[in-house]
Amino acid sequence: MSSGQEVGQIFGEGEGLATSLLRSPTVIIASIGLWGMNVWLFRLFGIDYKRVLLHDYMKLEPKLSEDMGNSDNDQDEEGTANTNITMELSASSQGGYDSGTQTGGGVVNVDNPTIASLMNSTPGSEITAIKLLLLSTFLLTLLHATSYTWINILGGDAIFAIFGFYLLCVVCVCIPHRSTAWVRQACRMVFVRVMELLTPRCYCCTGAEYRAVPFLDVFFADAMCSMSKVFFDWGMLWHLASHYPDPVPSSAHAILIPSAVAALPYIIRARQCIVMHTVGLVKNDPKRYQHVLNAIKYSTSLFPICLSAYQKTVDEDKAKQLELLLVVLLTINALYSYAWDVIMDWGMMQDPTTIIAKNCMPKSSSHASNGKDLGCAQVCLRPRLRFGAFMSIVILVADGILRSAWLLRFYEKDLFPTLDAYILCSEFLEVFRRSIWNLLRVEWENMKHMNATVMSSRTSMSEDDDKCSSNSIAMVSLRSSTSKQTNL
């Protein structure tokens, strides 16, 4: 999160606040392309991201779990077989994991639109990396063509260029063509997830059963947090439209309303943490305190937004006096969020004693696993790194640097020609950070599911062994009793 929420121009020679609002669709388009990169990397490294996202839903959909039950065992980097359930790929499928799950040549038949849009692979409806990259390229071209034509050639207002672009997108999606079926399905899923996030879970009032927040909703809300400035621009767009054709008057609500919209993703995510803590109380989960700490993390993102908005409602001298406080709040948020990324979201560096033993003490068997010595990266981070040590470290370092991208505000005039260029760059850096964060987040969630499956299998095997032992003892006792009776 960065404190700069100013607006200005970005495309063409247009003037006024509305021109800069074209950056919000630009960032959304970039996010689509970056998700295509995620899909490609997940497939390249054999991570079943669809199953990870739908894991919580499969608990509620027995039919889906049964359909997806046929799977292959995955192997870890050391060649040890794991009991991770992965989607079975049909021999005729050319889309890999992107082709969805097929059962007996058909598609998974469920009513949940989220599951249907992710899992069904009817011809032309599967979501692939290539399709996402082509879609982002098409949308970027359409945005530039619309804004250039309307502003530079027709001399129209930029606000109409924005609405015109969104209208063209809706028209293209609604055209009942086979090639856009996957886009309509994806848009439906996004709409359903947004409505789910905006729906309050008032269990205390409704008396409904407490339900944990699915990982897919957590993942989606985290993505929304990275587009906080996009929400700010949408709030400004709504504000401009409400006053059009008159200019927006200089008033506090001209800043407060967009800033409140920018804070909405963090509020939604913090509410999810509170819901999870409440569920933990009901289930007597000893780790429920982690959800409180997570909610505090998101609250540290709200304070800079509020202070930044307040700065713009006071005079320049008063705003400069608050600058130091803003820097402190941004620093706390960056450090807290980065530590949470590494330890909780990625499952790394969770055992400091092992790290100290590996790096500060003579080599011993304390850092060996199953008779094999682990590398320094495996010991310091975690034993299994699906993306490899080098790529994991690069993501780790890059995430820390990009968490501190707000420091560019001190070099804004030296590095960027305009204020808009700085804000657009900061938005791009944040969505890129989120895209590399996605890789390790889904990887760690997948590993947790694998470990749970392994533990469940071992428990079942142990119970079966106990039953076999009990049966053997009973048979021996019966034979002994029979033998005694025969002797008598």
Summary of the structure (lengths in Angstrom):
residues: 488
radius of gyration: 26.9
end to end distance: 87.5
largest distance: 113.1
contacts: 1435
relative contact order: 0.12
helix: 71%
strand: 3%
